[in-house]
Amino acid sequence: MPGTRLDPIDRRILAELQADGRMTNVELAKRVGISAPPCLRRVRTLEDAGYIKGYHAEVDARALGFEVKVFANVGLISQAEADLSAFESRCRAWPLVRECHMLNGEVDFL
């Protein structure tokens, strides 16, 4: 499948799984209009080809105590690899940081 184009059924499978990754294969097959065995083969092929990277739970951030989202622009004095790695390590160790993105341009991290 890598290097090949996805057909409309593959795209429908991906869309349905993005909306509800917990549905059964039988339900997925009904939604995309094919029988269950070929649907399962297509899902496995999409997984093996890397189109589907995994299945995840959507958690309620507010219930976990994350009631406010803050976006902070961070500029480092040095962009040396050691300094960038140190900042990333610091972010990983800080439980209140949920995401950190390295950027190009005037701002180093968001």
C-alpha positions in Angstrom: 0.0 0.0 0.0 2.9 2.5 0.5 3.2 4.5 -2.7 -0.3 3.5 -3.8 -3.3 5.6 -3.6 -6.1 4.9 -1.2 -9.4 4.0 -2.8 -12.7 5.5 -1.6 -13.4 2.5 0.7 -10.0 2.8 2.4 -10.7 6.5 2.9 -14.2 5.8 4.4 -12.6 3.2 6.7 -10.1 5.8 8.0 -12.8 8.4 8.4 -15.0 6.1 10.4 -12.2 4.9 12.6 -11.2 8.5 13.3 -14.7 9.2 14.4 -15.0 6.0 16.5 -12.0 3.8 16.9 -13.8 1.4 19.3 -16.5 0.2 16.9 -16.5 -3.5 16.0 -15.3 -4.7 12.6 -18.9 -5.7 11.8 -20.2 -2.2 12.5 -17.3 -0.7 10.5 -18.0 -3.0 7.6 -21.7 -2.0 7.6 -20.8 1.7 7.6 -18.5 1.4 4.6 -20.7 -1.0 2.7 -18.6 -4.1 2.5 -18.6 -7.5 4.4 -16.7 -8.0 7.6 -13.8 -10.3 6.3 -12.5 -7.9 3.6 -13.1 -5.0 5.9 -10.8 -6.5 8.5 -8.2 -7.3 5.8 -8.3 -3.7 4.7 -7.9 -2.4 8.3 -4.9 -4.7 8.9 -3.4 -3.6 5.6 -3.9 0.1 6.6 -2.2 -0.6 9.9 0.7 -2.5 8.4 1.2 0.3 5.8 1.3 2.9 8.6 -1.8 4.7 7.7 -3.3 3.7 11.1 -0.7 4.3 13.8 -2.8 3.3 16.8 -6.0 3.7 18.7 -6.3 6.2 21.5 -8.7 7.3 24.2 -10.0 10.8 24.2 -9.6 12.0 27.8 -11.5 14.8 29.5 -8.7 17.4 30.3 -11.0 19.3 32.6 -11.8 16.1 34.7 -8.0 15.6 35.0 -7.6 19.1 36.4 -6.4 20.8 33.2 -9.0 23.6 33.1 -7.0 26.2 31.3 -4.9 25.9 28.1 -1.9 28.2 27.9 0.2 28.7 24.8 3.6 30.2 25.5 6.2 31.3 23.0 9.6 30.3 24.2 12.8 31.8 22.8 16.1 30.3 23.9 19.3 32.3 24.0 21.2 29.5 22.3 19.9 27.0 19.7 22.8 24.6 20.2 21.7 21.0 20.2 22.6 20.6 23.8 20.5 23.5 24.9 17.5 22.4 22.7 17.8 18.9 24.2 18.0 20.3 27.7 14.9 22.4 27.2 13.0 19.4 25.8 14.1 17.2 28.8 12.9 20.0 31.1 9.5 20.1 29.4 9.1 16.3 29.5 9.8 16.3 33.3 7.3 19.0 34.0 3.8 17.4 34.6 1.9 20.5 33.7 3.3 20.7 30.2 1.0 18.6 28.0 2.5 19.5 24.6 5.6 21.3 23.4 6.4 22.0 19.7 9.7 23.1 18.3 9.3 25.8 15.7 11.4 27.6 13.1 11.8 31.4 13.1 11.9 33.9 15.9 10.2 31.6 18.4 12.0 28.3 19.3 9.2 26.5 21.1 5.4 26.8 21.6 
